[in-house]
Amino acid sequence: MAFVKIKRKTRLERRYSKKMGNINVKVTYIKKQLLGIPFKTIHKYRETYYGTVKDCEDCVLTA
């Protein structure tokens, strides 16, 4: 039995882009789990409208 696992989960989120305004994008989270409990997000990235993959650091969450 592995104590530490890495899981990938995709969900739909509202983001803000300077060029397009408010958009709904698929954001993928890569999380580290210890005994099935997620405790650290390793990386998160999103797929753009045009199909390229970008890091989530360059977009701002809407309030």
C-alpha positions in Angstrom: 0.0 0.0 0.0 1.4 3.4 -1.0 1.3 6.1 1.7 1.9 9.0 -0.7 0.0 9.3 -4.0 -0.2 11.9 -6.7 -3.6 12.7 -8.1 -4.7 14.8 -11.0 -8.2 16.4 -11.0 -9.8 18.7 -13.6 -12.6 21.1 -12.8 -14.3 24.1 -14.5 -13.5 27.5 -13.0 -14.3 31.1 -13.9 -11.1 33.1 -14.6 -10.4 36.6 -15.9 -8.3 37.3 -18.9 -7.2 40.7 -20.1 -7.9 39.9 -23.7 -11.2 38.0 -23.3 -12.7 39.2 -20.0 -14.4 36.5 -17.8 -14.0 33.0 -19.2 -14.8 29.5 -18.0 -11.7 27.3 -18.3 -10.7 23.7 -17.3 -8.1 23.9 -14.5 -6.1 20.8 -13.7 -4.7 20.4 -10.2 -1.9 18.0 -9.4 -2.1 17.3 -5.7 0.0 15.1 -3.3 -2.0 12.9 -1.0 -1.0 11.3 2.2 -3.2 8.3 3.1 -5.9 9.6 0.8 -6.0 13.1 2.3 -4.8 15.9 0.0 -2.2 18.1 1.7 -0.2 19.9 -1.0 -0.9 21.3 -4.5 2.2 20.6 -6.6 1.1 22.3 -9.8 -2.0 23.8 -11.5 -2.4 24.6 -15.1 -5.2 25.5 -17.5 -6.1 25.0 -21.1 -6.7 28.2 -23.1 -9.5 28.9 -25.5 -7.1 28.2 -28.4 -6.0 24.8 -27.0 -2.6 25.7 -25.5 -1.7 24.9 -21.9 -0.7 27.7 -19.5 0.4 28.0 -15.9 -2.3 29.5 -13.7 0.1 32.2 -12.3 -0.6 34.4 -15.3 -4.3 34.7 -14.8 -6.3 36.4 -12.0 -9.2 34.9 -10.1 -12.4 36.8 -10.3 -13.8 38.2 -7.0 
